[in-house]
Amino acid sequence: MTVKDIDRDSIRHGKITEKPLREKPGFPTWAMKLTMAITGIIFGGFVLVHMIGNLKIFMPEITDGGEFKYHIDEYGHFLRTMGAPILPEETVLWIFRITLLVAIVLHIWCAFALHGRARVSRGKFARKNLMGGLNSFTARTMIVTGVVLLLFIIFHILDLTMGVQPAAPAGFEEGAIHANMIASFSRPGVAIWYILAMVVLFLHLSHGLFTAVSDLGITGHRWRAVLLFISYLVPAAVMVGNISIPLAIATGLIS
């Protein structure tokens, strides 16, 4: 006899139901997880390259006809003129920006959609007694760390990309990356905010890349071992590299 009962207690006690636990979604869960894995890898690659470029602030000044220039300013100029003269200046840079914007919108939407589906599916049967440790902590706090990173991204763009006050320091100058970073990180509150944001980035990105390995279907023992090691190595390198910049400026090592 079929019992038309969707109560999960009834299902646990062996009764049968004809109804699904939830309606079939228009955008499958596996597709959302795949989207999050791909966009997460895009972010991981971006923050790694971005960190390497920013480390040019530690390189000594260069002299061009008696005029001092900074390597990081030359790097910024290269990004703006990349593809020229075949393409107008900043074309390639805007392609990167649009790609990152689309990726972050998809990443956020899928994150909240999957979080909502998980809560509906579990109902009152929430996960308890997890193993604990760093991986369980990062898993439970992914939404929180994601929101913190979104706020940081907005502040970072207003501060060092657009120069919008009060996020940016007074005297912001377009293209003067070295001077803008010195002025911004000389503010103790901003330096501390950047350092804390990098710790949050490590927590979020390490678990995200860890999860992406499974979501992309990588099951081979050796490949999983290598990629899981990379999923912690890359975020750790980004965290240390990015923290070193505001720390060096705030302590006067770079001026």
Secondary structure as UniProt FT lines:
FT   HELIX           8..12
FT   TURN            13..14
FT   HELIX           29..54
FT   HELIX           55..58
FT   STRAND          62..64
FT   TURN            65..66
FT   STRAND          67..69
FT   HELIX           71..81
FT   TURN            82..86
FT   TURN            89..90
FT   HELIX           91..122
FT   TURN            123..124
FT   HELIX           133..140
FT   HELIX           142..156
FT   HELIX           157..161
FT   TURN            165..167
FT   TURN            170..171
FT   TURN            174..175
FT   HELIX           177..185
FT   HELIX           188..215
FT   TURN            216..217
FT   HELIX           221..250
FT   TURN            251..252
//
